[in-house]
Amino acid sequence: MDLSKIWQAAENTYQIETDAILQAFDGIDRASFLRAVELLAQAERIAASGCGHSGIACRHFAHLMCCIERPARFISPAEAVHGATGYLQQGDVMLLASRGGKTSELLPILSICKQKGVSVISATENLDSPLAREADVVLQTPITREADRYNSQGTTSFSVLNVLFDALQSALIEATGFRNEQFAVIHPGGAVGERLNAAPNR
């Protein structure tokens, strides 16, 4: 076991992902991002769907939305085509995440949303993909490389996607005027809840 190689792999991961996040921000189309924020701010309901690491990130996104009182849920691709898309109504928003933009499980969801008048935001690296071409808004998530030695694990792409979702939440706080006092009501638990509900902050 070569300890220097092991440590170098860890150090490389931090550098690769840091660089990727900065590059991803430089590549964001401002108009598209602001349009996505507008759609999310206006929607009564928000859903998100993806497979693998993208799906895990979408669960995070749905929770972020709930934390600022934008009703949201993750819909698994399997459940989506078995009735779960009934959650969404005209004027709502579905966010679909796929690095390649060709994930076959997501394409039927895109079709359903079109039929129901649900706006679709796609987060993908590939602008020449079905999810990008058919979406109402595309948020590009370019990735130079994944962090592992084989450039195959969902590492850097997962980090970039999560930062995009964090940025959307931060922007929505500004767009909707969400206040920390509101968060205190829905987050009374744990150390965060204790701090939020401390007398000086109320």
mmCIF file of the C-alpha atoms, coordinates in Angstrom:
data_MODEL
# 
_entry.id   MODEL 
# 
loop_
_atom_site.group_PDB 
_atom_site.id 
_atom_site.type_symbol 
_atom_site.label_atom_id 
_atom_site.label_alt_id 
_atom_site.label_comp_id 
_atom_site.label_asym_id 
_atom_site.label_entity_id 
_atom_site.label_seq_id 
_atom_site.pdbx_PDB_ins_code 
_atom_site.Cartn_x 
_atom_site.Cartn_y 
_atom_site.Cartn_z 
_atom_site.occupancy 
_atom_site.B_iso_or_equiv 
_atom_site.pdbx_formal_charge 
_atom_site.auth_seq_id 
_atom_site.auth_comp_id 
_atom_site.auth_asym_id 
_atom_site.auth_atom_id 
_atom_site.pdbx_PDB_model_num 
ATOM 1   C CA . MET A 1 1   ? 0.000   0.000  0.000   1.00 0.00 ? 1   MET A CA 1 
ATOM 2   C CA . ASP A 1 2   ? 1.566   3.282  -1.181  1.00 0.00 ? 2   ASP A CA 1 
ATOM 3   C CA . LEU A 1 3   ? 0.433   5.896  1.339   1.00 0.00 ? 3   LEU A CA 1 
ATOM 4   C CA . SER A 1 4   ? 1.752   8.768  -0.736  1.00 0.00 ? 4   SER A CA 1 
ATOM 5   C CA . LYS A 1 5   ? -0.397  7.704  -3.691  1.00 0.00 ? 5   LYS A CA 1 
ATOM 6   C CA . ILE A 1 6   ? -3.439  7.365  -1.458  1.00 0.00 ? 6   ILE A CA 1 
ATOM 7   C CA . TRP A 1 7   ? -2.967  10.858 -0.044  1.00 0.00 ? 7   TRP A CA 1 
ATOM 8   C CA . GLN A 1 8   ? -2.313  12.268 -3.513  1.00 0.00 ? 8   GLN A CA 1 
ATOM 9   C CA . ALA A 1 9   ? -5.595  10.794 -4.755  1.00 0.00 ? 9   ALA A CA 1 
ATOM 10  C CA . ALA A 1 10  ? -7.441  12.555 -1.947  1.00 0.00 ? 10  ALA A CA 1 
ATOM 11  C CA . GLU A 1 11  ? -5.689  15.864 -2.644  1.00 0.00 ? 11  GLU A CA 1 
ATOM 12  C CA . ASN A 1 12  ? -6.409  15.552 -6.363  1.00 0.00 ? 12  ASN A CA 1 
ATOM 13  C CA . THR A 1 13  ? -10.092 15.081 -5.636  1.00 0.00 ? 13  THR A CA 1 
ATOM 14  C CA . TYR A 1 14  ? -10.322 18.370 -3.765  1.00 0.00 ? 14  TYR A CA 1 
ATOM 15  C CA . GLN A 1 15  ? -8.495  20.187 -6.569  1.00 0.00 ? 15  GLN A CA 1 
ATOM 16  C CA . ILE A 1 16  ? -10.460 18.614 -9.412  1.00 0.00 ? 16  ILE A CA 1 
ATOM 17  C CA . GLU A 1 17  ? -13.831 19.318 -7.816  1.00 0.00 ? 17  GLU A CA 1 
ATOM 18  C CA . THR A 1 18  ? -12.913 22.870 -6.768  1.00 0.00 ? 18  THR A CA 1 
ATOM 19  C CA . ASP A 1 19  ? -11.792 23.698 -10.309 1.00 0.00 ? 19  ASP A CA 1 
ATOM 20  C CA . ALA A 1 20  ? -14.924 22.112 -11.788 1.00 0.00 ? 20  ALA A CA 1 
ATOM 21  C CA . ILE A 1 21  ? -17.264 24.144 -9.592  1.00 0.00 ? 21  ILE A CA 1 
ATOM 22  C CA . LEU A 1 22  ? -15.568 27.398 -10.568 1.00 0.00 ? 22  LEU A CA 1 
ATOM 23  C CA . GLN A 1 23  ? -15.643 26.486 -14.257 1.00 0.00 ? 23  GLN A CA 1 
ATOM 24  C CA . ALA A 1 24  ? -19.285 25.476 -14.012 1.00 0.00 ? 24  ALA A CA 1 
ATOM 25  C CA . PHE A 1 25  ? -20.210 28.895 -12.647 1.00 0.00 ? 25  PHE A CA 1 
ATOM 26  C CA . ASP A 1 26  ? -18.389 30.605 -15.503 1.00 0.00 ? 26  ASP A CA 1 
ATOM 27  C CA . GLY A 1 27  ? -20.446 28.524 -17.928 1.00 0.00 ? 27  GLY A CA 1 
ATOM 28  C CA . ILE A 1 28  ? -23.870 29.293 -16.462 1.00 0.00 ? 28  ILE A CA 1 
ATOM 29  C CA . ASP A 1 29  ? -26.151 31.207 -18.797 1.00 0.00 ? 29  ASP A CA 1 
ATOM 30  C CA . ARG A 1 30  ? -27.455 34.067 -16.664 1.00 0.00 ? 30  ARG A CA 1 
ATOM 31  C CA . ALA A 1 31  ? -30.744 34.449 -18.541 1.00 0.00 ? 31  ALA A CA 1 
ATOM 32  C CA . SER A 1 32  ? -31.511 30.732 -18.257 1.00 0.00 ? 32  SER A CA 1 
ATOM 33  C CA . PHE A 1 33  ? -30.692 30.673 -14.555 1.00 0.00 ? 33  PHE A CA 1 
ATOM 34  C CA . LEU A 1 34  ? -32.906 33.690 -13.847 1.00 0.00 ? 34  LEU A CA 1 
ATOM 35  C CA . ARG A 1 35  ? -35.728 32.165 -15.889 1.00 0.00 ? 35  ARG A CA 1 
ATOM 36  C CA . ALA A 1 36  ? -35.435 28.968 -13.845 1.00 0.00 ? 36  ALA A CA 1 
ATOM 37  C CA . VAL A 1 37  ? -35.670 30.985 -10.628 1.00 0.00 ? 37  VAL A CA 1 
ATOM 38  C CA . GLU A 1 38  ? -38.745 32.769 -11.971 1.00 0.00 ? 38  GLU A CA 1 
ATOM 39  C CA . LEU A 1 39  ? -40.487 29.497 -12.827 1.00 0.00 ? 39  LEU A CA 1 
ATOM 40  C CA . LEU A 1 40  ? -39.656 27.963 -9.443  1.00 0.00 ? 40  LEU A CA 1 
ATOM 41  C CA . ALA A 1 41  ? -40.848 31.072 -7.590  1.00 0.00 ? 41  ALA A CA 1 
ATOM 42  C CA . GLN A 1 42  ? -44.192 31.018 -9.401  1.00 0.00 ? 42  GLN A CA 1 
ATOM 43  C CA . ALA A 1 43  ? -44.888 27.281 -9.194  1.00 0.00 ? 43  ALA A CA 1 
ATOM 44  C CA . GLU A 1 44  ? -47.324 25.935 -6.624  1.00 0.00 ? 44  GLU A CA 1 
ATOM 45  C CA . ARG A 1 45  ? -45.601 22.573 -6.725  1.00 0.00 ? 45  ARG A CA 1 
ATOM 46  C CA . ILE A 1 46  ? -42.099 21.487 -7.711  1.00 0.00 ? 46  ILE A CA 1 
ATOM 47  C CA . ALA A 1 47  ? -40.831 17.997 -8.508  1.00 0.00 ? 47  ALA A CA 1 
ATOM 48  C CA . ALA A 1 48  ? -37.397 16.643 -9.343  1.00 0.00 ? 48  ALA A CA 1 
ATOM 49  C CA . SER A 1 49  ? -36.283 13.392 -10.885 1.00 0.00 ? 49  SER A CA 1 
ATOM 50  C CA . GLY A 1 50  ? -33.070 11.690 -11.902 1.00 0.00 ? 50  GLY A CA 1 
ATOM 51  C CA . CYS A 1 51  ? -31.272 8.358  -11.780 1.00 0.00 ? 51  CYS A CA 1 
ATOM 52  C CA . GLY A 1 52  ? -28.231 7.313  -9.787  1.00 0.00 ? 52  GLY A CA 1 
ATOM 53  C CA . HIS A 1 53  ? -26.191 10.172 -8.364  1.00 0.00 ? 53  HIS A CA 1 
ATOM 54  C CA . SER A 1 54  ? -28.375 12.672 -10.210 1.00 0.00 ? 54  SER A CA 1 
ATOM 55  C CA . GLY A 1 55  ? -31.405 11.233 -8.435  1.00 0.00 ? 55  GLY A CA 1 
ATOM 56  C CA . ILE A 1 56  ? -29.708 11.551 -5.057  1.00 0.00 ? 56  ILE A CA 1 
ATOM 57  C CA . ALA A 1 57  ? -28.921 15.192 -5.859  1.00 0.00 ? 57  ALA A CA 1 
ATOM 58  C CA . CYS A 1 58  ? -32.563 15.712 -6.851  1.00 0.00 ? 58  CYS A CA 1 
ATOM 59  C CA . ARG A 1 59  ? -33.666 14.491 -3.428  1.00 0.00 ? 59  ARG A CA 1 
ATOM 60  C CA . HIS A 1 60  ? -31.402 17.151 -1.961  1.00 0.00 ? 60  HIS A CA 1 
ATOM 61  C CA . PHE A 1 61  ? -32.948 19.735 -4.289  1.00 0.00 ? 61  PHE A CA 1 
ATOM 62  C CA . ALA A 1 62  ? -36.501 18.831 -3.242  1.00 0.00 ? 62  ALA A CA 1 
ATOM 63  C CA . HIS A 1 63  ? -35.530 19.155 0.416   1.00 0.00 ? 63  HIS A CA 1 
ATOM 64  C CA . LEU A 1 64  ? -33.888 22.530 -0.237  1.00 0.00 ? 64  LEU A CA 1 
ATOM 65  C CA . MET A 1 65  ? -37.129 23.746 -1.799  1.00 0.00 ? 65  MET A CA 1 
ATOM 66  C CA . CYS A 1 66  ? -39.205 22.564 1.158   1.00 0.00 ? 66  CYS A CA 1 
ATOM 67  C CA . CYS A 1 67  ? -36.833 24.357 3.533   1.00 0.00 ? 67  CYS A CA 1 
ATOM 68  C CA . ILE A 1 68  ? -37.816 27.667 1.923   1.00 0.00 ? 68  ILE A CA 1 
ATOM 69  C CA . GLU A 1 69  ? -41.505 26.724 1.760   1.00 0.00 ? 69  GLU A CA 1 
ATOM 70  C CA . ARG A 1 70  ? -41.627 25.853 -1.924  1.00 0.00 ? 70  ARG A CA 1 
ATOM 71  C CA . PRO A 1 71  ? -43.659 22.614 -1.839  1.00 0.00 ? 71  PRO A CA 1 
ATOM 72  C CA . ALA A 1 72  ? -41.543 19.974 -3.557  1.00 0.00 ? 72  ALA A CA 1 
ATOM 73  C CA . ARG A 1 73  ? -40.926 16.255 -3.767  1.00 0.00 ? 73  ARG A CA 1 
ATOM 74  C CA . PHE A 1 74  ? -38.596 13.819 -5.440  1.00 0.00 ? 74  PHE A CA 1 
ATOM 75  C CA . ILE A 1 75  ? -40.380 11.517 -7.871  1.00 0.00 ? 75  ILE A CA 1 
ATOM 76  C CA . SER A 1 76  ? -38.502 8.360  -8.757  1.00 0.00 ? 76  SER A CA 1 
ATOM 77  C CA . PRO A 1 77  ? -38.360 7.668  -12.499 1.00 0.00 ? 77  PRO A CA 1 
ATOM 78  C CA . ALA A 1 78  ? -40.061 4.319  -11.942 1.00 0.00 ? 78  ALA A CA 1 
ATOM 79  C CA . GLU A 1 79  ? -42.969 5.811  -10.004 1.00 0.00 ? 79  GLU A CA 1 
ATOM 80  C CA . ALA A 1 80  ? -43.299 8.745  -12.387 1.00 0.00 ? 80  ALA A CA 1 
ATOM 81  C CA . VAL A 1 81  ? -44.687 6.562  -15.175 1.00 0.00 ? 81  VAL A CA 1 
ATOM 82  C CA . HIS A 1 82  ? -46.999 4.721  -12.783 1.00 0.00 ? 82  HIS A CA 1 
ATOM 83  C CA . GLY A 1 83  ? -49.100 7.675  -11.653 1.00 0.00 ? 83  GLY A CA 1 
ATOM 84  C CA . ALA A 1 84  ? -46.781 9.762  -9.472  1.00 0.00 ? 84  ALA A CA 1 
ATOM 85  C CA . THR A 1 85  ? -46.702 12.594 -12.013 1.00 0.00 ? 85  THR A CA 1 
ATOM 86  C CA . GLY A 1 86  ? -50.306 13.231 -11.008 1.00 0.00 ? 86  GLY A CA 1 
ATOM 87  C CA . TYR A 1 87  ? -48.721 15.326 -8.254  1.00 0.00 ? 87  TYR A CA 1 
ATOM 88  C CA . LEU A 1 88  ? -47.953 17.967 -10.868 1.00 0.00 ? 88  LEU A CA 1 
ATOM 89  C CA . GLN A 1 89  ? -50.541 20.299 -12.370 1.00 0.00 ? 89  GLN A CA 1 
ATOM 90  C CA . GLN A 1 90  ? -50.455 22.938 -15.078 1.00 0.00 ? 90  GLN A CA 1 
ATOM 91  C CA . GLY A 1 91  ? -48.063 25.733 -14.137 1.00 0.00 ? 91  GLY A CA 1 
ATOM 92  C CA . ASP A 1 92  ? -45.942 23.544 -11.868 1.00 0.00 ? 92  ASP A CA 1 
ATOM 93  C CA . VAL A 1 93  ? -42.271 22.732 -12.453 1.00 0.00 ? 93  VAL A CA 1 
ATOM 94  C CA . MET A 1 94  ? -40.408 19.480 -12.993 1.00 0.00 ? 94  MET A CA 1 
ATOM 95  C CA . LEU A 1 95  ? -36.624 19.504 -12.740 1.00 0.00 ? 95  LEU A CA 1 
ATOM 96  C CA . LEU A 1 96  ? -34.902 16.668 -14.580 1.00 0.00 ? 96  LEU A CA 1 
ATOM 97  C CA . ALA A 1 97  ? -31.207 15.988 -14.008 1.00 0.00 ? 97  ALA A CA 1 
ATOM 98  C CA . SER A 1 98  ? -29.000 13.864 -16.232 1.00 0.00 ? 98  SER A CA 1 
ATOM 99  C CA . ARG A 1 99  ? -25.353 14.473 -17.057 1.00 0.00 ? 99  ARG A CA 1 
ATOM 100 C CA . GLY A 1 100 ? -25.696 13.092 -20.584 1.00 0.00 ? 100 GLY A CA 1 
ATOM 101 C CA . GLY A 1 101 ? -29.270 14.281 -21.076 1.00 0.00 ? 101 GLY A CA 1 
ATOM 102 C CA . LYS A 1 102 ? -30.276 10.970 -22.632 1.00 0.00 ? 102 LYS A CA 1 
ATOM 103 C CA . THR A 1 103 ? -31.344 8.939  -19.600 1.00 0.00 ? 103 THR A CA 1 
ATOM 104 C CA . SER A 1 104 ? -34.110 6.789  -21.069 1.00 0.00 ? 104 SER A CA 1 
ATOM 105 C CA . GLU A 1 105 ? -36.073 6.618  -17.816 1.00 0.00 ? 105 GLU A CA 1 
ATOM 106 C CA . LEU A 1 106 ? -36.545 10.402 -17.848 1.00 0.00 ? 106 LEU A CA 1 
ATOM 107 C CA . LEU A 1 107 ? -37.801 10.855 -21.405 1.00 0.00 ? 107 LEU A CA 1 
ATOM 108 C CA . PRO A 1 108 ? -41.367 9.622  -20.690 1.00 0.00 ? 108 PRO A CA 1 
ATOM 109 C CA . ILE A 1 109 ? -41.531 12.090 -17.774 1.00 0.00 ? 109 ILE A CA 1 
ATOM 110 C CA . LEU A 1 110 ? -40.627 14.896 -20.158 1.00 0.00 ? 110 LEU A CA 1 
ATOM 111 C CA . SER A 1 111 ? -43.464 13.848 -22.463 1.00 0.00 ? 111 SER A CA 1 
ATOM 112 C CA . ILE A 1 112 ? -45.971 13.707 -19.607 1.00 0.00 ? 112 ILE A CA 1 
ATOM 113 C CA . CYS A 1 113 ? -44.997 17.189 -18.448 1.00 0.00 ? 113 CYS A CA 1 
ATOM 114 C CA . LYS A 1 114 ? -45.467 18.584 -21.936 1.00 0.00 ? 114 LYS A CA 1 
ATOM 115 C CA . GLN A 1 115 ? -48.960 17.119 -22.108 1.00 0.00 ? 115 GLN A CA 1 
ATOM 116 C CA . LYS A 1 116 ? -49.898 18.500 -18.686 1.00 0.00 ? 116 LYS A CA 1 
ATOM 117 C CA . GLY A 1 117 ? -48.533 22.021 -19.179 1.00 0.00 ? 117 GLY A CA 1 
ATOM 118 C CA . VAL A 1 118 ? -45.803 21.510 -16.588 1.00 0.00 ? 118 VAL A CA 1 
ATOM 119 C CA . SER A 1 119 ? -42.637 23.553 -17.143 1.00 0.00 ? 119 SER A CA 1 
ATOM 120 C CA . VAL A 1 120 ? -39.451 21.491 -17.398 1.00 0.00 ? 120 VAL A CA 1 
ATOM 121 C CA . ILE A 1 121 ? -36.034 22.613 -16.189 1.00 0.00 ? 121 ILE A CA 1 
ATOM 122 C CA . SER A 1 122 ? -33.215 20.339 -17.310 1.00 0.00 ? 122 SER A CA 1 
ATOM 123 C CA . ALA A 1 123 ? -29.815 20.196 -15.641 1.00 0.00 ? 123 ALA A CA 1 
ATOM 124 C CA . THR A 1 124 ? -27.417 18.510 -18.051 1.00 0.00 ? 124 THR A CA 1 
ATOM 125 C CA . GLU A 1 125 ? -23.966 18.767 -19.541 1.00 0.00 ? 125 GLU A CA 1 
ATOM 126 C CA . ASN A 1 126 ? -25.141 17.878 -23.036 1.00 0.00 ? 126 ASN A CA 1 
ATOM 127 C CA . LEU A 1 127 ? -26.954 20.746 -24.775 1.00 0.00 ? 127 LEU A CA 1 
ATOM 128 C CA . ASP A 1 128 ? -27.535 18.535 -27.826 1.00 0.00 ? 128 ASP A CA 1 
ATOM 129 C CA . SER A 1 129 ? -29.597 15.982 -25.914 1.00 0.00 ? 129 SER A CA 1 
ATOM 130 C CA . PRO A 1 130 ? -33.333 15.241 -25.752 1.00 0.00 ? 130 PRO A CA 1 
ATOM 131 C CA . LEU A 1 131 ? -33.619 16.654 -22.238 1.00 0.00 ? 131 LEU A CA 1 
ATOM 132 C CA . ALA A 1 132 ? -31.929 19.871 -23.318 1.00 0.00 ? 132 ALA A CA 1 
ATOM 133 C CA . ARG A 1 133 ? -33.763 20.294 -26.613 1.00 0.00 ? 133 ARG A CA 1 
ATOM 134 C CA . GLU A 1 134 ? -37.236 19.697 -25.180 1.00 0.00 ? 134 GLU A CA 1 
ATOM 135 C CA . ALA A 1 135 ? -36.898 21.542 -21.858 1.00 0.00 ? 135 ALA A CA 1 
ATOM 136 C CA . ASP A 1 136 ? -38.301 24.992 -21.217 1.00 0.00 ? 136 ASP A CA 1 
ATOM 137 C CA . VAL A 1 137 ? -35.052 25.976 -19.489 1.00 0.00 ? 137 VAL A CA 1 
ATOM 138 C CA . VAL A 1 138 ? -31.645 24.316 -19.643 1.00 0.00 ? 138 VAL A CA 1 
ATOM 139 C CA . LEU A 1 139 ? -29.039 24.751 -16.928 1.00 0.00 ? 139 LEU A CA 1 
ATOM 140 C CA . GLN A 1 140 ? -25.764 23.412 -18.275 1.00 0.00 ? 140 GLN A CA 1 
ATOM 141 C CA . THR A 1 141 ? -23.524 21.513 -15.866 1.00 0.00 ? 141 THR A CA 1 
ATOM 142 C CA . PRO A 1 142 ? -20.199 21.024 -17.710 1.00 0.00 ? 142 PRO A CA 1 
ATOM 143 C CA . ILE A 1 143 ? -17.724 18.604 -16.163 1.00 0.00 ? 143 ILE A CA 1 
ATOM 144 C CA . THR A 1 144 ? -14.030 18.474 -17.065 1.00 0.00 ? 144 THR A CA 1 
ATOM 145 C CA . ARG A 1 145 ? -13.545 15.071 -15.447 1.00 0.00 ? 145 ARG A CA 1 
ATOM 146 C CA . GLU A 1 146 ? -14.697 12.954 -12.553 1.00 0.00 ? 146 GLU A CA 1 
ATOM 147 C CA . ALA A 1 147 ? -12.373 12.785 -9.558  1.00 0.00 ? 147 ALA A CA 1 
ATOM 148 C CA . ASP A 1 148 ? -11.471 9.094  -9.570  1.00 0.00 ? 148 ASP A CA 1 
ATOM 149 C CA . ARG A 1 149 ? -8.482  7.751  -11.483 1.00 0.00 ? 149 ARG A CA 1 
ATOM 150 C CA . TYR A 1 150 ? -10.738 6.108  -14.084 1.00 0.00 ? 150 TYR A CA 1 
ATOM 151 C CA . ASN A 1 151 ? -12.881 9.200  -14.678 1.00 0.00 ? 151 ASN A CA 1 
ATOM 152 C CA . SER A 1 152 ? -16.005 7.098  -14.276 1.00 0.00 ? 152 SER A CA 1 
ATOM 153 C CA . GLN A 1 153 ? -17.539 7.609  -10.815 1.00 0.00 ? 153 GLN A CA 1 
ATOM 154 C CA . GLY A 1 154 ? -20.278 10.205 -10.217 1.00 0.00 ? 154 GLY A CA 1 
ATOM 155 C CA . THR A 1 155 ? -18.080 12.452 -8.089  1.00 0.00 ? 155 THR A CA 1 
ATOM 156 C CA . THR A 1 156 ? -17.316 15.816 -9.679  1.00 0.00 ? 156 THR A CA 1 
ATOM 157 C CA . SER A 1 157 ? -20.606 15.778 -11.580 1.00 0.00 ? 157 SER A CA 1 
ATOM 158 C CA . PHE A 1 158 ? -22.472 15.186 -8.326  1.00 0.00 ? 158 PHE A CA 1 
ATOM 159 C CA . SER A 1 159 ? -20.707 18.101 -6.624  1.00 0.00 ? 159 SER A CA 1 
ATOM 160 C CA . VAL A 1 160 ? -21.351 20.503 -9.509  1.00 0.00 ? 160 VAL A CA 1 
ATOM 161 C CA . LEU A 1 161 ? -25.027 19.533 -9.619  1.00 0.00 ? 161 LEU A CA 1 
ATOM 162 C CA . ASN A 1 162 ? -25.450 20.041 -5.882  1.00 0.00 ? 162 ASN A CA 1 
ATOM 163 C CA . VAL A 1 163 ? -23.818 23.467 -6.010  1.00 0.00 ? 163 VAL A CA 1 
ATOM 164 C CA . LEU A 1 164 ? -26.208 24.422 -8.820  1.00 0.00 ? 164 LEU A CA 1 
ATOM 165 C CA . PHE A 1 165 ? -29.138 23.383 -6.633  1.00 0.00 ? 165 PHE A CA 1 
ATOM 166 C CA . ASP A 1 166 ? -27.721 25.301 -3.669  1.00 0.00 ? 166 ASP A CA 1 
ATOM 167 C CA . ALA A 1 167 ? -27.395 28.371 -5.903  1.00 0.00 ? 167 ALA A CA 1 
ATOM 168 C CA . LEU A 1 168 ? -31.024 28.029 -7.003  1.00 0.00 ? 168 LEU A CA 1 
ATOM 169 C CA . GLN A 1 169 ? -32.138 27.942 -3.380  1.00 0.00 ? 169 GLN A CA 1 
ATOM 170 C CA . SER A 1 170 ? -30.043 30.983 -2.487  1.00 0.00 ? 170 SER A CA 1 
ATOM 171 C CA . ALA A 1 171 ? -31.462 32.870 -5.462  1.00 0.00 ? 171 ALA A CA 1 
ATOM 172 C CA . LEU A 1 172 ? -35.016 31.873 -4.558  1.00 0.00 ? 172 LEU A CA 1 
ATOM 173 C CA . ILE A 1 173 ? -34.570 33.201 -1.024  1.00 0.00 ? 173 ILE A CA 1 
ATOM 174 C CA . GLU A 1 174 ? -33.850 36.577 -2.602  1.00 0.00 ? 174 GLU A CA 1 
ATOM 175 C CA . ALA A 1 175 ? -36.624 36.275 -5.187  1.00 0.00 ? 175 ALA A CA 1 
ATOM 176 C CA . THR A 1 176 ? -39.357 35.294 -2.732  1.00 0.00 ? 176 THR A CA 1 
ATOM 177 C CA . GLY A 1 177 ? -38.283 37.308 0.312   1.00 0.00 ? 177 GLY A CA 1 
ATOM 178 C CA . PHE A 1 178 ? -38.104 34.156 2.445   1.00 0.00 ? 178 PHE A CA 1 
ATOM 179 C CA . ARG A 1 179 ? -37.189 35.040 6.016   1.00 0.00 ? 179 ARG A CA 1 
ATOM 180 C CA . ASN A 1 180 ? -35.205 33.133 8.614   1.00 0.00 ? 180 ASN A CA 1 
ATOM 181 C CA . GLU A 1 181 ? -38.156 33.517 11.006  1.00 0.00 ? 181 GLU A CA 1 
ATOM 182 C CA . GLN A 1 182 ? -40.142 31.292 8.627   1.00 0.00 ? 182 GLN A CA 1 
ATOM 183 C CA . PHE A 1 183 ? -37.410 28.671 8.718   1.00 0.00 ? 183 PHE A CA 1 
ATOM 184 C CA . ALA A 1 184 ? -37.481 28.734 12.524  1.00 0.00 ? 184 ALA A CA 1 
ATOM 185 C CA . VAL A 1 185 ? -41.123 27.626 12.463  1.00 0.00 ? 185 VAL A CA 1 
ATOM 186 C CA . ILE A 1 186 ? -40.511 24.603 10.239  1.00 0.00 ? 186 ILE A CA 1 
ATOM 187 C CA . HIS A 1 187 ? -37.107 23.670 11.700  1.00 0.00 ? 187 HIS A CA 1 
ATOM 188 C CA . PRO A 1 188 ? -37.492 23.480 15.484  1.00 0.00 ? 188 PRO A CA 1 
ATOM 189 C CA . GLY A 1 189 ? -35.385 20.325 15.731  1.00 0.00 ? 189 GLY A CA 1 
ATOM 190 C CA . GLY A 1 190 ? -31.685 19.867 16.448  1.00 0.00 ? 190 GLY A CA 1 
ATOM 191 C CA . ALA A 1 191 ? -28.964 22.415 17.076  1.00 0.00 ? 191 ALA A CA 1 
ATOM 192 C CA . VAL A 1 192 ? -30.109 24.512 14.112  1.00 0.00 ? 192 VAL A CA 1 
ATOM 193 C CA . GLY A 1 193 ? -33.650 24.678 15.464  1.00 0.00 ? 193 GLY A CA 1 
ATOM 194 C CA . GLU A 1 194 ? -32.383 25.615 18.899  1.00 0.00 ? 194 GLU A CA 1 
ATOM 195 C CA . ARG A 1 195 ? -30.342 28.461 17.449  1.00 0.00 ? 195 ARG A CA 1 
ATOM 196 C CA . LEU A 1 196 ? -33.147 29.671 15.170  1.00 0.00 ? 196 LEU A CA 1 
ATOM 197 C CA . ASN A 1 197 ? -35.682 29.716 17.966  1.00 0.00 ? 197 ASN A CA 1 
ATOM 198 C CA . ALA A 1 198 ? -33.480 31.351 20.577  1.00 0.00 ? 198 ALA A CA 1 
ATOM 199 C CA . ALA A 1 199 ? -35.223 34.353 22.164  1.00 0.00 ? 199 ALA A CA 1 
ATOM 200 C CA . PRO A 1 200 ? -32.945 37.064 20.665  1.00 0.00 ? 200 PRO A CA 1 
ATOM 201 C CA . ASN A 1 201 ? -33.736 35.815 17.159  1.00 0.00 ? 201 ASN A CA 1 
ATOM 202 C CA . ARG A 1 202 ? -37.479 35.777 17.716  1.00 0.00 ? 202 ARG A CA 1 
# 
